[in-house]
Amino acid sequence: MRRTGSLVAAAALLAVSTPVWASVAAAPAAQAAGQAAAPAVQAAPVSQLINEVDIPYTKFTLDNGLTVLVHEDHKAPVVAVSVWYNVGSKDEPAGSTGFAHLFEHLMFGGSENAPGSYLGRMRNLGPSNLNGTTWFDRTNYFETVPTPALEQALFLESDRMGYLLGAVDQKVLDLQRGVVQNEKRQGDNQPYGLFQYAQLEGLFPEGHPYRHSTIGSMADLDAASLETVRNWFRENYGPNNAIVVLSGDINEAEARPLMEKYFGAIPRGPVNAPAQADVPTLAAPVKEVMHDRVANTRLTRSWAVPGLLSDDAVPLSVGAAVLGGLASSRLDNILVRDEQTAVNVSASNSDFHRVGMFTITADVKPGENADAVGRRLDEIVADFIRTGPTEEEVARVATQYVSRVVQSLEQVNGKANVLAEGQLYAGDPDHYKKELSQYASVTPAQVRDAMQRWLTRPVLDITIAPGEREAYEEAAAAPAGAAQAAPAAEIQRVSRPPMPEIGQVPDLDFPAVQRATLSNGIQVVYANVDTVPVTRVGIDFDAGFAADRPDRLGTQAMMIDLLDEGTTTRNANQLAEEEERLGASVNVSASMDRTSADLSTVTANLAPSLTLLADVVRNPAFAPSEVERLRAARLSGLASEKTNPGAIAARALPPLIYGANSPYGRSFTGTGDEATIGALTREELEAAHDTWIRPDNATIFVVSDLPLSQVTPHLEAAFGDWRAPSTPKGTKDFSAPIPSPTNRVVLIDRPQSPQSLIYGGAVLPASGTDDLLALNAANVTLGSDFLSRINSDLRETKGWSYGVRGNVNTLQHRVPYIVNAPVQANRTGESIAALIAQYDRFLKSEGVQPNELERTINGNTRSLAGGFETSGQILGALRSNALYNRPDDYQATLASRTRALTAEQMDQAARQVIKPDQFVWVVVGDASVVKPQLDALGIPVEVRAAAPAAQ
């Protein structure tokens, strides 16, 4: 769980000290029938882990008021640049909702001395973590760049801080307005997508700064005039209203002259006083019912509570975790595991600068009476508020958080965000240490008292029930702002010295790969990363969703779901509690080609954490009661998938292009079908485990700060005596022929969709084990990059989409090329026509151009250091090398191989395999709006009905 309103809080929440119990073995609940007692686990004291949480910094202020923080970290030749502006949606006046977020987009459109796409220029630097975000209290922009590219990054950031408005004209405003409105449609189009608006309007009265959403209203965005938007920038984005953090391969002596050079001449702006806001209390409980095309009734309970600087923020967040945030939470144990009346529950405290929102949700199990579940939910919450958590529950929250914050310190950008947020909200970059102290001392009584103060007030009770949505606010046919406003004044541009060049970026220094073999033959692939005391272990089994028989789709997914729902020695709750005591995370998942079990833990707790991982993988109980509970949850999940545009498309396309008999010709979600899930027996699930989850089908991958010689004995103790069953291991059969491609459109009718999802593609005559370097490099220009031809056209030129991508989806065997394009509903047919035109142009006449070649090679090579900054990224590289049969030095050779590519090689690689006239286009949208547009394309159109909203 994570507190969504605060990055500092998200980190500091993780860092808690509760040494009283930390070295005490777990006290398990009553064993399930037939379970032997689990061996005790011993965790390192939390105080030992907290010693790792430190982000040293230096601070200085320029004459124009710009605050600069510098954190030095030389683990990689990269620097994170993080720019935070003290303005968010809470500061927007009536009639201007969405302006802060709109300006986030405008600031990516280029500046006076760097015209054109900001992202295009940044792509040449080879950044990682490049983006911008807006929230209630702030707007931030960030990128991690190679050290030799830092000076150019600072030029670009300073140009859009001080010299932006000359590049913001009516055309740019109209374009980005359309992009933002499509971003809004994309979020609104999801199941439960309209809840946030109702929650904010229900909790906060008219005029309250937090009443409106950050995305804003369609009407306000339509009405925005150019001069009004420019004035918003003048009033809020001066250097004295900003913080810049440089984190990574830099020190203060290097940072000061660079910041003076690029930011020092920017004049101060008006002094911004962020909007004040009280914590409102409802006069009486409010009960509302909304309707949406969803499969499950969702119950919600919400309260406005104090913000992140309140003394009650930490106790409320701990209470939320115990109630519905931990895997072992009260609501999970009672409603999901015990009484089985809900399929999903959660509780969270989203704390913002001035206020917070405490939210509880429960998705009702199909067939259950929602009113009865609601009454039971309220009973559980009332009892928890009355009695509070136990000391042991508070302690488990603590360890989970401190473990996660230690792991989060790997990324220089993550540390930059923590420092920036502390400075912005508390005037203190070390504010996270105050929160550490609060967590170290919080008591069950404090948690109980905070909940009694705030959660006994009148509640906002909103139910989202299956049915047709209420009316949806759409954008105007033509924005009113441009037509009604007087012409904006001309901007006097200020010329600056030329943009600095980028220095020589060194090639990636990928850690050496080592290998070992356990006594039972399991291969271990290892890399040493010692930046933080963390160990990550991944066990990959040659299985995945492709391992399912065509008549038993969903078996693998249900089997792995059950692995961490109880073993022969620990039930599901005991597993969750022991993970929390250790600050470990054990997850089991699958892709199309692999089934994986993952462990992430602070190294001090490696041995007991491996004990849990081994128990989950080796000893699943498949308890009949858990099989039935998970069966119901799986069936509910399948029903929910059929209401989600992305999942609908991901279920429809694979069998159309691969054929139903191919291991890849099934839903990319892996969830299977109702008939299989409803009929699967415990014996079948056990047999699937014996067939696929076994030592002779496994490879272990490890990234750790410990040397391999110290890791191997721990692995041996956990897995060395694991023996394969006598039955043969599983094999996957890819011999079924792939059907001849037939160009067509399959329209899946989803009424009341303000946006259509276009999901099209074909199977390529290539496999993941082939050398796809040139093809993927070509596709940077064609489909995969923000600046790709298709995204530039549909988003940056036409404004019809929030984002479009075309990707080579790298599977082990035959790979598909898939286009994903959510577009506004009234432009669906034109969007497919535009996509086809862009592919034809690239593949037939105008391939990679010189500027695109330079940008691709620079971006792909210079970004490598940032792309392998963390142990998790290194672990992913080890696994992909094994899956695609690549050499251990694959990443180390990427830069030189990429620099050797020519435009001709890229063009040829794409033209040999990508055939848009063979694409099958799946469109998920409102057929009454979309069908006439598709008919005009001249491509055969098949219409299918979507599944009913309620199952």
Order of alpha helices (4+ residues) and beta strands (2+ residues): alpha-alpha-beta-beta-beta-alpha-alpha-beta-beta-alpha-alpha-alpha-alpha-alpha-beta-alpha-beta-beta-alpha-beta-beta-alpha-alpha-alpha-alpha-alpha-beta-alpha-beta-beta-beta-alpha-alpha-beta-beta-alpha-alpha-alpha-alpha-alpha-beta-alpha-beta-beta-alpha-beta-beta-alpha-alpha-alpha-alpha-alpha-alpha-beta-alpha-beta
